[in-house]
Amino acid sequence: MDEPVPRRAFVARLGHWLAGLAAAAAAVVAGVFLAPAANRRSRRVLLGTDGDFKVRTVTWVRHSDLFVLREEEGFGVFSARCTHLGCIVRRTAEGFVCPCHGARYDAYGRVIAGPARRALPWYRIVRGSDGRLWADLSAEVESGRLEAIVSAAPGEGA
């Protein structure tokens, strides 16, 4: 039969195990806070080409949960995720509605009715060196702001 573990050895092993668990938890917490800063430069999402978006339309880019608004004066790109709990909003005649809790947004993603308190975030849109359009998720812009496409610096985008 196995010998019983002396109390002192048990407490020492338990202490080592708890210290390891605390170190792992600290690493996870540090990763949560440091990861966004590390990924800030690489937060671009491919949207498509000019031809993918007709003038005076809002197009849902499914793979990225973004809407692209194209008007005569420019483009806008904004999140399709409700700012309340992250559900995908749906288009309506007036704008957008969250199917989860009923938050309503106007055609530019500004809150009309809660429970959401913040507008759908808008992002900078750039043209890559290959001509494709990208959303820069690390660069929020004013809600409802349409902009002419900014060309990416050499080596960026595509």
Secondary structure as GFF3:
##gff-version 3
##sequence-region A 1 158
A	DSSP	alpha_helix	7	38	.	.	.	ID=ss1
A	DSSP	three_ten_helix	40	42	.	.	.	ID=ss2
A	DSSP	beta_strand	44	48	.	.	.	ID=ss3
A	DSSP	three_ten_helix	50	52	.	.	.	ID=ss4
A	DSSP	beta_strand	57	61	.	.	.	ID=ss5
A	DSSP	three_ten_helix	62	64	.	.	.	ID=ss6
A	DSSP	beta_strand	66	71	.	.	.	ID=ss7
A	DSSP	beta_strand	74	79	.	.	.	ID=ss8
A	DSSP	beta_strand	90	91	.	.	.	ID=ss9
A	DSSP	beta_strand	95	97	.	.	.	ID=ss10
A	DSSP	beta_strand	104	106	.	.	.	ID=ss11
A	DSSP	beta_strand	111	113	.	.	.	ID=ss12
A	DSSP	beta_strand	122	127	.	.	.	ID=ss13
A	DSSP	beta_strand	133	141	.	.	.	ID=ss14
A	DSSP	beta_strand	150	151	.	.	.	ID=ss15
###
